Amino acid sequence: MGSATSRLSGTGLKHCTLWKADRSPACRAVMMALDSMNLSITEVDINMDKGEHRTQEMINLNPLQTLPVFKDRELVICDSHAICTYLAGRYCDSGRLLPQDPGGRSIVDQHLHYNSSIIYPRFKAAAYPIIYESCNFVMPQQIADIDGTYSDLECMLYKRTWFGGSWATLSDIVFASTVSTLNVMVPIDKEKYPRLSSWLYRISDELYFVTANRKGLCEFSRRIDCSSVFDDTEFKCPRSSLARRGQQLKESNLEETR
Ligand SMILES: N[C@@H](CCC(=O)N[C@@H](CS)C(=O)NCC(=O)O)C(=O)O
């Protein structure tokens, strides 16, 4: 299991820990939420290929044997949606990511439930046979289901720039992690889904997407393309969220000056 590191600067929550794997969209949603709130916590990398999420220590934390797992002092939360709303409610006063008025909040909740109950099972049905069962392609039924998701999301974006309102909220962050991952397996047809594809383009430019989603998405793509275990000597990335942000910014600045 990866060793824990703590934050370097910024709003550090030393009493909080996230156990995560970058290739997991659920983990990347939490990482983006953290970066968008400028929060830095201890992050521990778990190698799912080695079954590190199934050790007794992890089962004690999360009997469901899934990632992410989050701990704030004695409180343990094992679902990305619940972790994101907890973080936004507890550590972000502004209501920017999670509206404080019941109406606005219900819209975000509705999106998080859609992500959890509809999109996530479709993601698993498409990706797991490739990751775990040496299947080399996304099966036709799974392609149709993912296309159905794109169609739903396209409708939800009618007359909207962002899913939750006039700015990006947790709805957008959570959808960004799953939709960018689905897009690797079933590319979004720009002609058929213009609103969804421009939303994905727009959110891909957000700093938190760059710092917290890109590396894991790249790892996932590599895994889907090659059906091979990701070589974790590549894409070395600090585990503290602020350190991660610093390194990736440095890398993207370097790329720009090339
Ligand atoms: N509803 C959960 C789903 C978590 C989940 O299923 N995570 C996947 C990784 S993306 C996992 O841990 N799978 C177990 C495995 O692959 O063995 C959440 O949003 O946190």
The ligand as an SDF file (V2000), in Angstrom:
LIG
                    3D

 20 19  0  0  0  0  0  0  0  0999 V2000
  -20.7370    4.0940   -5.3360 N   0  0  0  0  0  0  0  0  0  0  0  0
  -19.3430    3.9660   -5.0620 C   0  0  0  0  0  0  0  0  0  0  0  0
  -18.6800    3.0770   -6.0790 C   0  0  0  0  0  0  0  0  0  0  0  0
  -17.2560    2.7970   -5.7150 C   0  0  0  0  0  0  0  0  0  0  0  0
  -16.6650    1.7500   -6.6260 C   0  0  0  0  0  0  0  0  0  0  0  0
  -17.3570    0.8310   -7.0980 O   0  0  0  0  0  0  0  0  0  0  0  0
  -15.3600    1.8730   -6.8500 N   0  0  0  0  0  0  0  0  0  0  0  0
  -14.6670    0.9480   -7.7090 C   0  0  0  0  0  0  0  0  0  0  0  0
  -13.4830    1.6230   -8.3600 C   0  0  0  0  0  0  0  0  0  0  0  0
  -14.0200    2.7660   -9.5820 S   0  0  0  0  0  0  0  0  0  0  0  0
  -14.1260   -0.1790   -6.8730 C   0  0  0  0  0  0  0  0  0  0  0  0
  -13.6070    0.0420   -5.8050 O   0  0  0  0  0  0  0  0  0  0  0  0
  -14.2540   -1.4230   -7.3840 N   0  0  0  0  0  0  0  0  0  0  0  0
  -13.7740   -2.5930   -6.7160 C   0  0  0  0  0  0  0  0  0  0  0  0
  -12.9380   -3.4370   -7.6030 C   0  0  0  0  0  0  0  0  0  0  0  0
  -12.6390   -3.0410   -8.7370 O   0  0  0  0  0  0  0  0  0  0  0  0
  -12.5360   -4.5110   -7.1260 O   0  0  0  0  0  0  0  0  0  0  0  0
  -18.6890    5.3700   -5.0510 C   0  0  0  0  0  0  0  0  0  0  0  0
  -19.1670    6.2290   -5.8040 O   0  0  0  0  0  0  0  0  0  0  0  0
  -17.7490    5.5780   -4.2960 O   0  0  0  0  0  0  0  0  0  0  0  0
  1  2  1  0
  2  3  1  0
  2 18  1  0
  3  4  1  0
  4  5  1  0
  5  6  2  0
  5  7  1  0
  7  8  1  0
  8  9  1  0
  8 11  1  0
  9 10  1  0
 11 12  2  0
 11 13  1  0
 13 14  1  0
 14 15  1  0
 15 16  2  0
 15 17  1  0
 18 19  2  0
 18 20  1  0
M  END
$$$$
